[in-house]
C-alpha cells in the first residue's frame, strides 16, 4: 500500500527537501549508494570483483532540465569509462544508463539522448565492456527501444531493461529474445496506472515468470533482476529446462540488498552482477528502493527513530 505513496513522494520537491535535510538520511542512503565520486567507487569495484562478482555502474541523476545538464551526464559516464579502463576488468564491470539523464524528456529529447549516449556506448566498447539502457516509466519506452535498436546496429552487445508489471512486456520480450540482445528483466519500480500495468504483487510475479520463460527459451542473453528467492529458484529451473549453461544468463541484484546471496550465487558458479549506483543526485533512486521493499522502508524509519 505504501509503495505508490513513496513513488509519488519521489517526484515531490517538498519531500526531497525534507528527507535530504534529515540528519539520519545520509547514513541510510549509504546502504544503497556507497559513494558520490568515481574515486569513492573504485575500492567497491575492486572489492566486489575480487569476490568473484561482476558489477553494473549507474551514475544517479534523472531530473535533467537543460541540454547542458544532459551533456554533463554524458561527461560523467565518460569519466567513469576512463577509470574502468585503468582497472582492466572488461565486461566484468559494465554500465547502466537512464536516457532521461541524457535529455530524453527535453525538447528534441529522443535525438538529444541518442547523441549523448552514443559516445558512452562507443567508449565502453573500446575498453571491452558495454552499456545497458534502463527502463523508466511507460511513456519513455518507445523512445528507449528505438535508441536501443539504433545503437545495436554498431554495438550489438548493448543491453536494455524490460519491466514485468507492464502489459506490453511479453510482446517486447518475444521481439528482444529473438534478436540475440542482452535483456534485463525486473518487476518495475515506477508508479504506473492500471490501464498499462498490473497492480497486485501476485499478478506481477506471474507476469515475471511468463516473461522469464520467453527470455530463457529465446536466443538472447537473459539478466534476471530480482532479489526474490522464489523467482531465483524458478529462473534456475527455467535455465536448466532451456539447456542453458551457467555463463549463458546472469543474476543481477542491487548493492546493499541481500549481499550474502550475491556471494552464494557466485560461489555456485553463476554470473552474479551487482547494480551499484553512485553520485550526488540520489533522491529518486533512493525513494524507489524504499518503495520496492517494505523492509527497506522499515530500515529507514527505524534509523530515523533511533537517531531522533
Buried (B, 14 or more C-beta within 10 A) or exposed (E): EEBEEBBEBBEEEEBBEEBEEBEBBEEBBEBBBBBBEBEEBBEBBEEBBEBBBBBBBBBBBBBBEEBEBBBBBBEBBBEBBEBBBEBEBEEBBBBBBBBBBBBBBBEEBBEBBBBBBBBBBBBBBEBBBBBBBBBBBBEBBEBBBEBBBBBBEEBEBBBBBBBBBBBBBBEBBBBBBEBEBBBBBBBBBBBBEEEBBBEEEEEBBEBBBEBBBBBBBBEBBBBBBBBBEEBBEBBBEBBEEBEBEEEBBBBBBBBBBBBEBBBEBBEEEBBBBBBBBBBEBBBBBBBBBBBBBEEBBEBBEEBBEEEE
